[in-house]
Amino acid sequence: MASNQAERIVLLPIQPRFARSIMTGEKKVEFRKVRFRNEVSHVVVYASSPVQKILGYFEVAYMDEGSPKELWSRYSAVAGMFQDEFEAYYASATRGIAIGIGNICALRNPVPLRTLGASLTAPQGFVYLADEPFQVIRRYS
């Protein structure tokens, strides 16, 4: 991946159940409350506690913005979650983002975050990754 791709890759912490569903292809869209400021090409899937490992990554197929009601209407069939979970997540939000999951690359063996460097910590929302850490992840696929 060329260096002009910097900040087009994000590390996204996702609850383990949903992270696994993404990696198996069952969950075809990931919901967020905030849009990335940059155009994103890939999402690195970090399964949050108690797993705390990178499971793989996926290509971003599309980004769609709308009210929670609109997003549920469009994506409930591929959301990989129950409506009550979706509504609880967006309880105080008026807008949301649907990230379409494109090609998926699951790692053969999930890796701890420290594999990408000692200074990287699990983000609350997301963090942009440079090309070098992404290339490290790709070597594990």
C-alpha positions in Angstrom: 0.0 0.0 0.0 1.5 3.4 -1.0 2.3 6.1 1.5 -0.4 8.3 0.1 -2.9 5.9 1.7 -2.0 7.3 5.2 -5.0 7.9 7.4 -7.2 5.8 5.2 -7.0 2.9 7.6 -8.7 2.9 11.0 -8.4 0.6 14.0 -11.9 0.1 15.3 -12.7 -1.5 18.7 -15.7 -3.7 18.4 -17.4 -5.9 21.0 -16.1 -9.4 20.6 -19.5 -10.9 19.5 -19.9 -8.4 16.7 -16.2 -8.5 15.7 -16.5 -12.3 15.3 -19.7 -11.9 13.3 -17.9 -9.4 11.0 -15.0 -11.8 10.4 -17.4 -14.7 9.5 -19.4 -12.5 7.1 -22.6 -12.7 9.1 -22.6 -9.0 10.0 -22.4 -7.0 6.8 -22.6 -3.5 8.3 -21.0 -1.8 11.3 -22.8 1.1 12.9 -21.1 4.2 14.4 -22.4 7.5 15.8 -19.6 9.6 14.2 -18.3 9.7 10.6 -14.6 9.5 10.1 -13.1 12.8 9.1 -11.1 11.2 6.3 -12.2 8.8 3.6 -11.4 5.3 4.9 -10.4 2.3 2.7 -9.9 -0.3 5.4 -11.0 -1.1 9.0 -8.8 -3.1 11.3 -11.1 -5.1 13.6 -10.0 -5.0 17.2 -12.1 -7.2 19.5 -12.4 -5.3 22.7 -12.4 -6.7 26.2 -12.1 -9.5 27.2 -10.6 -10.7 23.9 -8.4 -7.7 23.3 -6.9 -8.9 20.0 -6.9 -7.9 16.3 -9.1 -10.4 14.4 -8.6 -9.1 10.9 -9.6 -6.3 8.7 -12.1 -5.4 5.9 -12.4 -3.1 3.0 -15.0 -0.3 3.4 -17.6 -0.9 0.7 -19.6 2.3 1.5 -20.5 4.8 4.1 -24.2 5.7 4.6 -25.5 8.4 7.0 -29.0 8.8 8.3 -31.2 8.8 11.3 -31.2 5.7 13.4 -34.7 4.9 12.1 -33.5 5.2 8.5 -30.4 3.1 9.1 -32.4 0.3 10.8 -34.9 0.3 8.0 -32.1 0.0 5.4 -29.8 -2.4 7.1 -31.7 -4.5 9.7 -31.5 -7.6 7.6 -27.6 -7.5 7.6 -27.0 -5.7 10.9 -26.0 -8.8 12.8 -27.7 -7.5 15.9 -31.2 -7.3 17.5 -33.3 -4.2 17.2 -33.3 -3.5 20.9 -29.4 -3.5 20.9 -29.4 -1.1 17.9 -31.9 1.2 19.6 -30.0 1.2 22.9 -26.8 2.1 21.0 -28.4 5.0 19.2 -30.7 6.1 22.2 -29.3 9.6 22.4 -28.3 10.1 18.8 -30.2 11.8 16.0 -27.8 10.7 13.2 -25.7 7.6 12.6 -23.3 6.0 10.2 -23.5 2.6 8.5 -20.1 1.2 7.3 -20.6 -1.3 4.6 -18.3 -4.3 5.0 -16.6 -5.3 1.8 -13.9 -8.0 1.4 -12.9 -9.5 4.7 -9.5 -10.8 5.7 -9.6 -12.8 9.0 -6.2 -13.4 10.6 -5.2 -17.1 11.0 -4.3 -16.3 14.6 -5.6 -13.1 16.2 -2.8 -10.8 17.5 -2.5 -8.5 20.5 -2.5 -4.8 19.8 1.1 -4.5 21.0 2.2 -6.4 17.9 1.7 -3.0 16.1 4.0 -1.2 18.5 4.4 -0.6 22.2 2.9 3.0 22.0 -0.5 1.9 20.5 -3.3 1.5 22.9 -6.9 0.5 22.4 -8.9 3.6 21.3 -12.3 4.6 22.7 -13.7 5.4 19.3 -11.2 4.7 16.6 -7.6 5.7 15.6 -6.1 6.2 12.2 -3.2 3.8 11.4 -0.2 4.5 9.3 0.8 2.2 6.5 3.5 0.4 8.4 1.3 -1.1 11.2 -1.3 -2.1 8.6 1.4 -4.0 6.7 2.3 -5.8 9.9 -1.3 -6.9 10.3 -1.4 -8.1 6.6 1.6 -10.3 7.2 -0.5 -12.3 9.8 -3.3 -13.0 7.2 
